[in-house]
Amino acid sequence: MQNNNSPLATTRCGNTEFRWGERTYIMGVLNLSPDSFSGDGLSDIKAVEAQARRFISDGADIIDIGGESTRPDSQPISTDEELKRVIPAIERLTDELSVPISIDTYKSAVASRAVAAGARMINDVWGLKQEPKLAQIAAEAGVPIILTSNQRDKPCNDIMPEVILSLKRSISLAKEAGVPEQNIIIDPGIGFGKSLEQNLEIIRCLSQLKSLGKPILLGTSRKSVIGLVLDLPPSQRLEGTAATIAIGIANGADIVRVHDIREMVRVCRMSDAILRRKQDEL
């Protein structure tokens, strides 16, 4: 395991390099599911491309495309339906955009087709619990994979030790499948079977994940933890998201997954200026 004080190795994603530690990177959420919890699901390919272009113009470093909602009460969709939603969008955006595309899926068949279509990162919200073959696909394609700690199958009481243990298991599976160290990114999984207090604890204690020696992705954007604290619907959770992002960066987040790109880029830049700027840059 990499020493938590050692600099993280650069992760290459398509033609983009993520030089962890230099700044916070921005992943834009592009939902293609009509039942997205945040109400931003798109289906028209022209609207998808327009949204992606806005994200890039606003400062997104990578676009994360998902075809199946991950909200707690959502209904699973078939592999065929998920492919129908995401593959045309990935093919279109890969041809048109300058930033890499990530595929948000836990299905190996979808990940395989998405990578073949041009996706350059896999975002697995189950951390290889559902389909370990995702790691093999990432290894063979040479693309990074995001491993999320998901407690929906087994709620727990002591959240930080469980998140760390869960991520250790996922990392081991990825490495056994041949995924290089620098291609593994971890996500504590805000939501995904955690209570309000557990989600708040994860954000507060995020720095504990540095012991795993991997880049940390934080995905709090518009999530229920913000809605429960502020008693607001998803469309009004901008300020709450900003607070979680700023605190997350202070506690070690390297990349953030967000809906409101322009505003969160500003939050990240300000946070980075405080936390990452070197003396010789002042």
Secondary structure, DSSP 8 states (H G I E B T S, - for coil): ---TTS----EEETTEEE-BTTB-EEEEEEE--TT-TTS-----HHHHHHHHHHHHHHT-SEEEEESS--STT-----HHHHHHHHHHHHHHHHHH-SS-EEEE-S-HHHHHHHHHHT--EEEETTTTSS-THHHHHHHHHT--EEEE---TTS--SSHHHHHHHHHHHHHHHHHHTT--GGGEEEE--SSTT--HHHHHHHHHTGGGGGGG-S-BEE--TT-HHHHHHHT--GGG-HHHHHHHHHHHHHTT-SEEEES-HHHHHHHHHHHHHHHT--GGG-
